[in-house]
Amino acid sequence: MSLSLSSQAQSNKIVQGLLRDSLSRIVSGATVQFISATDTLSTSSSVGGIYTFNNVKADNFKIKIASLGFEPFEKEYTFPAGESRMLVPTIQLTPVANMIEEVVVAGVVTVQVKGDTVEYAMKDLKLREGSVAEDALKKLQGVDVDKDGNVTAQGEQVTRVRINGKDFFGGDVKTATQNLPANIIEKMQIVDDYGDMANITGNKSGESTKVLNIQIDPQYNKGYMSTIRVGGGTEERYQATGMWMGLQDKTQVSVLGNLNNMNAPLFDFNSMGGGARGRQGGGGGRQGGGMFGGSEGITNVGSIGVNIRHDFSDKLKAYGSYSFGRDDNNTLSNSYTNRLAEAIEEDSDKENNSIRANHRFEGNLEWNITDRDYIKISPQLGFGNNNIDNLDQVRQLIGGDFSNYQVTNEINESTAPRYNFSGLYNRKLNDKGRNLFFNFNYDNAVTETEYNRELERWLTDPNNLNLPAADVFEKTYREVSNKSWNAGASVSYTEPLTEKSKIELTYDWNNNDYDNHNKQDLLASEGSSASGILNYNYDYDYAFTTHRVGASYMYDGEKFKYSLGASLQPSTLKGDAFNGSTTELINRKNLNFIPIARFEYKFSRQSNITLQYSGRSNEPSVTQILPFEVSTSETYTTIGNPELDPEFRHSMNLRYRSGDFQKGTNFFAMVRAELTNDKIVSYNKTTTQAGLGAIQEVGYQNESEPVYSINSFYHYGKSLKEKTYNLMYGGGISYNKGIVYQNSELTNFEFKKNITDNIGINQMLFFRYNPSENLEINPGVRYNYTITNSSLIDLNNRNTSKITPNIIGSVNITPTTIFGLDLSKEFNKGYSSNVNPFIINTYIEQRLLKGQRGTIRLQGFDLLNEQTNVNRTVGEILTDSRTNRLARYFMLTFTFKLQKFSGVNPFQQEQGPGGMRRPRM
């Protein structure tokens, strides 16, 4: 018995310690590992900075600590002989250079501001069981999620998502936020990301993008979770989705599958991942939030994907994904167009069917060769196959009188393979900050498209009934081949001057090359000939090359950081175009001087401000530079300009963050200003011709007058009584200046300059009452007002406004029965058709089985059947458009969830996991 008691005592040993920073402040949320020859345990430091390991068996062990903003810590210890508890001496973590120390600014949850990162802890969120990451995002101050799942943080669109710092399914935002269970998330970070070079060296330049990084709680690093959902409903609606995620120490595997016709795609194939170096060069308003979506048209979705991450060792890590998706979308739309200067009006009804199939593979290999050498390699492959069938019926009036009626049917088929290979290498030359960084990329994309187009006109004059078929009928066949490749490389050398200052020398080379072929034939019809301007055949090949050489001085103080310098960028736009026997040469050279400026100032532990300048060149598009007249129809011709210079865009970003954790308030603000020199503007000539109606010719020139835009955002949040009451108020003002030249006379080639000023005012006010996980009520209102002025056209009474009050809520009727409601009403004013839809969505669900692993839900969408979408664009042309959306239907679904993790106590497991997000729920 004595031997048994002795053995039990030895197995119940406890190791405990405290974490502080260099200013003796506690460090919470750090990942702490206990590593011995027989076992590895993981935990996180508490809000008091304390970590604890129970049931320790080993006498010799290592403590390893990782926390964002601090250098990694690692040290070996020996358990005192004969003791049952060991108190590890307080560990002091060293802040990482180039990081502002954390600031607590309480909002709906505890917020830590760390330089360009805003970190939200998930611990205090009142989330109902079964919630996903998107549900958590909706509760974060300064973060907004719209009905389609798009995420905006501090006024800027979140473009990528990472799990534990690594891309998840190529960075698809919705793939992660709508499928990752919320209960396994420890914290979320909104990062102003400046790319791999900034992440490795701390030297930030260029424009940043908003990235969401989701940190998984270390206690869930060994086990699995799964969700399966099936459902059917009225209007032949169906859904079948599945998710499985397995984690085993150094390996993570995720599998997702999705079949539905509820406008819920699983992956976004519009862009591929950034890799080690993103592609360089290349030449809207958001609407109300809620838990139900409003994607345009009706889409049948089928997709499947797998994401894998494996750490071969602490130095060698690999991760990547394969995704496949097929979307079949049918969209009905109506638009009203008014060419204000020429008094030409068009009313159009369109039916569009598009079938898109995409494959995507992305991989990353990271290798810390030594403590000083780091390599990252990122291959990417993609292939798309698209088929589009578009029917457009247009009724045209000139001066208020009927001119003609046109029906156009166009069928497009295209394939688009693409591959990319990028990489980087970083070498720490000494321990004082001397550093050498190099990266490169090669990207190749080809798009082959075939257009079959038929157009037929009906004219109002009875005498036109006897016109030849060629005058009322067009049938064209067009083949387009667009090949492009981008290659680039950059090198950065950093030399420390003092403990707080250094200089950086940089060189960047980038080349965008385009090889294009465009051929169109007018096909003969009965009684018509196949000749004229609609027959053309041309090839064009050109490249845009830039070299950038720069130097900057960087200072990194306790309160104030800044970078000052300059760079020179010579650029060359060179190539040629062929059209039969005609050859046109393109050869343009430019030199730009680009300031380098970045400032960060910390007013206090609770607020900071950053100011960033960046500049870049954009080459003309292939349509703008082609030196031939191209007529895709008898009524539309483009005339390119080989003398175009590249645009140069100056951007300035000002961001301010502040909060008071004692008062439960926070404030975010952002102002972004852009000024473009040599802006490429269009020269539009619109005339009328009997039998054809409006005829348009479009050309291009560089504008001598600077063109600029300003956008702003602010958000104020306050929470009371442990986040039971939450107030959110914010909005912004935008201003955009547009320039276009116009002419409506047949024989006059003088164009008049039209300057259009667009002002948008957006405001929102929301209140959340959330006393517990069982009750949440979110009333609010959004307001949008647009003002448009023109120097040539009278735009009186062209302003529009939209007021959208809504209320979203859910309540537990019983511990296992939940009722939810989403009400939204639009009040539109100033549009050609002021539809004011009232949208009612609701659901009731019953949870069952052990641990509430099963859920039956009955939901109703758009009960009044008023779902629609209204938009306006105003310039020299005013366009009001409406599109169909998913309308009224009812759906019954069954969901089964299962998870099992070692290190999580049985009570926690019985609470049930999160689950795959219901489409638009």
Salt bridges, closest charged atoms under 4 A:
ASP21 OD2 - ARG25 NE 2.96
ASP59 OD1 - LYS13 NZ 2.70
GLU74 OE2 - LYS62 NZ 2.95
GLU101 OE2 - ARG25 NH1 2.98
GLU101 OE1 - LYS602 NZ 3.20
GLU102 OE1 - LYS114 NZ 3.96
ASP116 OD2 - LYS204 NZ 2.32
ASP116 OD2 - ARG598 NH2 2.85
GLU119 OE1 - LYS114 NZ 3.48
GLU119 OE2 - LYS187 NZ 3.88
GLU134 OE2 - LYS138 NZ 3.87
GLU134 OE2 - ARG917 NE 2.28
ASP144 OD2 - ARG286 NH2 2.92
ASP144 OD1 - ARG782 NH2 3.15
GLU156 OE2 - LYS210 NZ 3.01
GLU156 OE2 - ARG655 NE 2.91
ASP167 OD2 - ARG160 NH2 2.63
ASP167 OD1 - ARG162 NE 3.49
ASP172 OD2 - ARG360 NH2 2.98
ASP192 OD1 - LYS210 NZ 2.32
ASP192 OD2 - ARG655 NE 3.76
ASP192 OD2 - ARG657 NH2 2.57
ASP193 OD1 - ARG162 NH1 3.59
ASP196 OD2 - LYS376 NZ 3.34
GLU207 OE2 - ARG649 NH2 2.78
GLU207 OE1 - ARG672 NH2 2.83
ASP249 OD2 - LYS222 NZ 3.70
ASP311 OD1 - ARG309 NE 3.57
ASP314 OD2 - LYS64 NZ 3.36
GLU366 OE1 - LYS166 NZ 2.59
ASP373 OD2 - ARG427 NH1 2.60
ASP431 OD1 - ARG372 NH2 3.15
ASP443 OD1 - ARG279 NH1 2.67
ASP443 OD2 - ARG418 NH2 2.69
GLU454 OE2 - LYS475 NZ 3.32
GLU474 OE1 - ARG453 NH1 3.33
GLU474 OE2 - ARG457 NH2 3.45
GLU495 OE1 - ARG434 NE 2.81
ASP508 OD2 - ARG277 NH1 3.09
ASP539 OD1 - HIS517 ND1 2.83
ASP556 OD1 - LYS561 NZ 3.69
GLU600 OE2 - LYS204 NZ 3.72
GLU600 OE2 - ARG598 NH1 1.99
GLU643 OE1 - ARG588 NH1 3.02
ASP645 OD1 - ARG588 NH2 3.09
GLU674 OE2 - ARG649 NE 3.99
GLU674 OE2 - ARG672 NH2 2.67
GLU703 OE2 - LYS753 NZ 3.04
GLU705 OE2 - LYS737 NZ 2.33
GLU705 OE1 - LYS753 NZ 2.46
GLU776 OE1 - LYS139 NZ 2.83
ASP822 OD2 - LYS147 NZ 3.77
GLU845 OE2 - ARG847 NE 3.02
GLU845 OE1 - ARG857 NH2 2.82
GLU845 OE1 - ARG918 NH2 3.32
ASP880 OD1 - ARG872 NE 2.65
GLU910 OE2 - ARG853 NH2 3.71
